[in-house]
Amino acid sequence: MLEAKNIIKSYTLPGQRTIPILRGLNLTLGEGEMVTVIGASGSGKTTLLNMLGTLDTPDGGEILFDGELLFMNKKYTLSQKALAKFRNRKIGFVFQFHHLLSDFTAIENVAMPEFIATGKLQPAKKHAGELLAGLGLSERFEHLPSELSGGEQQRVAIARALMNNPKLVLADEPSGNLDSKNSLMLYELMAKLSKERRTSFIIVTHNEEYASMSDRCLRMQDGLLQNCGA
């Protein structure tokens, strides 16, 4: 479903010092597969997610999505407007800090991606309600983020990420601000969703115990990925 070939990325710091982050990285991901990526802070895990999510531009390599070439020769094959539409419809994002809109209720936050895509609010809210109910939040539709627990906020964020039935969900330290009980529940939920919905997940985490719950665990080291057991 997703293939990244020879992805290269460097950053230039003040004083013109160049820091290589990704050094010819390769990754393949199947439909409905849940992959976790572990590694030290600063090793390039978030940078990788940004490349795969089209939020940042690699310096080289290729990215294919469902067999279609998305990135090649240092540029994406789509315009910025088309990339934004692609992200809205094909990719869901879950972050360590849930980034819910504080002035909107849980159901309004979840409905937002579909509303942006279609301009139709009521069908979007109906779909959002179904997702929230499926994640055990049927009593929280009208609650603001500040009225939800950390675990509930992240479930709302997952519902929002799933709103447009994306093929891929990218999660960056999604349990970083949760206690161990809620973290375990979150990873179990994502594993369940990947199988039931055939949604692929790439999850960046520091927790090797939770990483073992995925279909495949990869370690980021020296700008490359290798199997965790290698």
Beta strands, then each sheet from edge to edge (+ up, - down):
strand 1: 2-13
strand 2: 17-29
strand 3: 34-38
strand 4: 60-65
strand 5: 68-72
strand 6: 75-76
strand 7: 91-95
strand 8: 168-172
strand 9: 200-204
strand 10: 216-221
strand 11: 224-227
sheet 1: 2+ 1- 4+ 5- 6+
sheet 2: 7+ 8+ 9+ 3+ 10+ 11-
end
